[in-house]
């Protein structure tokens, strides 16, 4: 498996060129500066989760399109080999399990949120939804000006095309699963 920064760099350049987008145009569509996009394409920057979501939304592709190496027909996912994105500033680690493909408009992730940390998520594409499943502990999700407290075994579905955030009020790392549905237009 190649270095994740190199994979993201290669895929960003390929997808941007396939979509015939200049750095300026992608910057306009994604909200990520031209300088940052250029650094990522050159493999000189390790982007945050939110930056990758913004780029994917601007390119109108899935989060995974920026992380993928090669796709196999049958896919056994080993946690140790999952692409990992660390957003250390917000205490979030995101492990991609199953990824979006045009004929299957969803992605599945495992997320780990450090104690007392909050992760602020950027809005996803219009019409997208998130499905969050919590195994144990407590997780607060703020969406649509409302806080929802999930306890172990609870799940929440919500529109993900608006700002939302996750908060771990506990004293231990929290793990939850998230499925992101991409609305097809």
N, C-alpha and C positions, 0 to 999 in steps of 0.2 A: 504494500500500500504506500503510495507516495505521500509526501508531506502535504497536510491539509491546506496550508497557505499557498503552495504551488498549484494544487488542484483548483482552488478558488480562483487564483490568478489566471490559469489557463481557461477555465470555464467562463469567467467574466469576459475575457477578450473574445472568445469564440461566440458567445451569445450576443454580445454587443455588435460584433461585425455581422452576424447572421441577421440581426434586426436592422442593420444599416443605420446604426446610431452613432453619432459622434459622442465624445466624452461630454461636450456641452449639453447635447440633447438628453443624454441619459441622466446627467446631473439635474436638469430641469424636471425630468419625469420622476426621479427618485427622491430628490431632496438631499442627495449626498453630493458634497462638493466635487468639482472636477479634479482638484488636486488629490483628494482622497481616493476617487475612482482610479486615477492614474497610478497612485501608490499601490493600490490593491492589485491592479493589472500587472504591475512590475514585480509583485511578490514582496514588496517592501513594507506592507502593513498587514496586520492580523485584525480583520474587522470584527466588531461586536455583533451579537445576535441581531440587535435592532438595525444596524447598518446593512447586514445581509438581507433582512426582511425588506428594507426600503429598496435595495437594489433589485431584488427578485420582483417586487411589485412594479418597479419602474420598467423592468424588462418584460413584465407580464409572463413570468415563468415561476416555477415553484422554488421554494427555498432549497430543495435538494438539487435542482439543476445546477446550482453553484457548488455543490459538494460532491457530486457523483463522479466516480471513476468509470466503471463499466457496469452495465446491468445484465444480470443473469436471469434465465427463465425461471429457475427454482432458486429461491434465496433463503438460506439459513442465516439468521442474524445472531451473531455472538456479541454479547455486550462489550467484551474487550476490544472488538474491532469496529464498533460503531463510530462514525464520524462524530467528534466531540467539539462543541463550540463552548468556550468558557467566557462568560460575561462577568469577570471577577468584580467589577465595580458594583454590580447589583446582586452578587452572590448566586448567580444562576449558571448551571451547567446543563446543556441541552444535547441529548443523544438522539440522532436520527435513526429510527427503526425501519419504517417503510415509507417510501417516498412517492410523491405525486408524479403521475404520468398522465398524458392527455386523456386517456380512456378510463382512468381511475382517479377522479378528482379529489384525492385526499392524501394526507401525509400523517404518519404516526410518530410521535416522539416520546421519550422518557425525559422528564425534567427533574433536576435536583436543585433545590433552593436552600441556601444556607440559613441557619438560625437568625431570626430577627432581620431578615433581608426582604427587600421589595424589588421586584423586577417590573419596570414600566415597559409595556409592549406597544410598539407602533401599530396603527391600524393596518390590517391586511386589505386585500383587494375587495371592492364592493361586492356584497353578497356572501362573503365567506363567513363561516361559522366555526367555533371551536367547541370541542367536546372534551371536558376535563374529568378524569376519573382519579379519585384519591383513595389509596389503599389504607393508609393509617395516618394518624396525626390530625392536624387542623390546618386549613389553608383558607385564606381570605382572597376572594377575587372581586375586584372593583370594576364594574362595567355599567354603562348607562346611568351614571350618578348613583349607583346602589352598590353596597357591599354585601357579598354573599359569603357566608361561612360554611365551608365544607368540612365534615368530620369523616373519619375513615369509612370507606364504603360508599360515600356520596359521589354524585356526578353532577356536572353543570354543563348545559349547552347554552351558548350565547352568540350574538352577532359579533364577529371579530373585525368588522370593517370600521371600528371606532377605537379610540384609545382605551386600553384596559391594563390592569396591573394585578400582580400576584404578590401576596405577603405571607411569609412564614412567621407567625407569632411565637413559635416554640423555641426551645433551647437545643434542638437537634436538627440535623439536615432532614429535609422533607423531600420525598420522591413522589411524583405523580405522572400519569400518562395523559397525553394530549393528542387528540386527533383534530387536524385542521382540514376542513372541507373547503374546497375552492369552487365557488359558483362558476358554472360554465355559461358563457353568454353566447 
